Amino acid sequence: MSEYVLSCCSTCDLSKQWLEDRDIHYIYFNYEVNGVQCKDDFGQTIKPADLYARMLSGADVKTSQVSVGEYLDDWRKLLKGGKDILHVCMASGISGTYASACMARDALATEYPDRKIIVIDSTTASAGLGLLIDKLSDLRDEGYSLEDLAAWTEAHKAEVQLWFITTDLTFLIKGGRVSKAAGILGGMLNICPMLDVEPDGTLAVKEKIRTKRRAFSRQVQKMEELCQNGYDYDQRVFMTNTECLADAKAVASMVENKFHKIRDGKVEIFDVGATIGCHLGPGTVVLSFWGKPRA
């Protein structure tokens, strides 16, 4: 058994079962709906369909990062058990949780001078963070030490490609990522923005594609252009979605028909968690794969 714990936040958007099967520790982000505090707990408190229905009905939703105190409480238990920690955070360009985690690490260094905590900014989120943490669990199981795994992560995290397609602009407009005027015009013209995660971990609208069908085809084309080893790609592909499973399955089918060597023979599909879902709203498909380094 490893002498360190591999850890991440619930914004990796995998399932609780997947993380537990891979022996990956996790800590919950927070959100609230109409003033009621909730944990981003893989849909256990509020199922995704219910959350988006409330949002579309006008519910006031807010999200908050993992606090310094929450990290302290969670990590103390691991350190007391004699474990070191490698924690991989959601991109600092999207959330302040990386700064909170670093503050907690520094505070605990004086309490537990014989233990190590390494905190890494993943520069990705959702399916991208899930893809990265899943790979790290493979390497840990192969025998990588804490320091070696941290070094590998820093060297390769930019190779995680993450591409969003959204078919509903409502919440991108509300969050300011798309202007109201552009959103109204986009809705009239059936425009679907395609976003990626930039090298600094921020989200950016890269293309505006007319019609959902063309947008999803373009998303798959991005994988053709950027993935490692071309059509011989043999690693995992993760997808997440915000209450549009049929769309996610359609994109997954296109990927599987082009890349026949994907690990386990299929694209893995999960739900986007509440933290990211509160900002995207329904109708978003996220595709993540190992590719050329983001630069």
Steps between C-alpha positions, in 0.01 A plus 500: 500500500624849411636714782333807354146596410406615150233765541286740297182707525153393395534730198677211325139406409553127512263279696545423868526132411771561238713694746458244776580212265822679401584583866493875435421722797269796438364809672172670416455846353201703621199665341166638603154508345272782615715544808509131596857373543588178315805288431608425145472130580459334161127567492417328826341808661334641187492298182621684187157498333347659809776761527462612137122504526531734797749718315273529197216593734702793628664358814791702635810278494844582634819299532788519744840338501638267762602720792832492682320361806343218301839400364648510850227280646520250216876475476566480874325164502731370228815639658409356841474164326862529390427583135656762275272674248510591132200725434412609147279809483256637250662765278599816686382697197145388578497470879693626802510155656868455408592801716290362788667161470846658507411697812379182671818318393719769651302504826524124537872494430566635849256257664635194319865571413565134418222479240485637145217671313548588135233715335479526121300736281361267234421791260187305402161399637205265462579215257855634463572484871336158507719377215813629672424357844407164347836484321679591821331210677641267233851634552465481880399136463807442283714609795568869444616675815327815624774723362522317167125514450494871579781563252319295232184700558673833458674376185189358331191684628501735200440198277144470630273642231153616605234622255148618585202534268190668637162510331332733753654844546279606791749450779808597301325835446408521868859427600640758258691261273271589210352851466124536511487641147721222364294246690172620353644497149662163562170354615325627188768347277536174698859587589680256729820640654799270534721576800830359615720529807798723433855427625439724802187306589247760389203426274487663158248498215699375201238457230132573438342225294158502344280200586555238764585227250787697350623601844524142620678396181747783553558385858600156371712662230693678774593161641613388154722808476645498849499152656814299565583231241222600262255222420719261702403688817482234771438689824175582676252758374272662757184696432269689732162654427242729655170314465547418130607138512365424153728769354798368696432148377480626141842666529642193676379282214674723247823480701480122537438458126817694418734380776487124530776457757351708783568341838220259597350551155267783598471861604415540870209739561421676830280784625641848544485574871303781660796740535567523128141425404377809684704713259430304180137401538350213299607411147879481528716212378862485617766288326843430649793301362880490510644720230757754395608726787287810534716799415 
